Amino acid sequence: MFANIMPGRTTAAAEGEVVVLLIGMRINHFRGVHHWLPVMLAMLRMLRELKADRARGLLGHVLLSGSPRTYYVVQYWESKEKLYAYASAPDMFHRKAWAMLNRKEKKSRQHVGLWHETYIVPEGGYESVYADMPAYGLAAATGSLPIEGRGRSAADRLAHRSGVSGAK
């Protein structure tokens, strides 16, 4: 249980630009299970698909619940281009899932809500601290390192530059 805990303070080893996608659903009517359950299962299927093909660009994800009605995923991507490519790839499940949703939208709209937010964060626009934690969030997606590698204060970590010119 405690084997994966990294003692002390660590920070994410992310370099360059970070792409974060928040995507989720809200169950508007619990009785409409046949409307919202397929949406939930589709997200899990897409995550399995992306995990099986790491070249698509998903670095890591965290499944979260905001309430008994709201479920979402924080995703960390290698680049915005890979995120866009996955979203529009005709051979990937995302396109099929959206086609199914669009066909059922008028009936499903009242039962399940969907949302997403995408953030393209330049280097110097993010920092992280994990205290006595297993790899989590951005650190699980990009690796972690002792906090001294980036600085003891948030200002120091935000000032870190990888020395890589341009985005990933």
Number of C-alpha atoms within 10 A of each C-alpha: 4 9 6 10 12 17 13 11 17 25 24 26 20 19 17 19 20 22 21 23 18 16 17 22 20 21 23 16 15 15 10 15 13 11 21 23 13 14 23 17 11 17 19 14 15 15 19 11 15 19 16 10 11 12 11 18 19 22 19 22 21 15 13 12 13 10 9 9 14 16 17 20 19 19 21 24 23 21 20 19 13 16 19 10 14 19 14 13 12 11 9 15 20 20 15 14 16 15 12 13 17 12 10 12 15 10 12 19 15 13 19 23 17 15 10 12 10 14 12 14 13 14 20 17 14 16 20 19 18 21 13 14 15 17 19 16 19 25 20 17 21 20 15 23 17 18 20 13 14 22 15 15 13 13 12 13 22 16 16 18 13 12 8 10 8 9 11 11
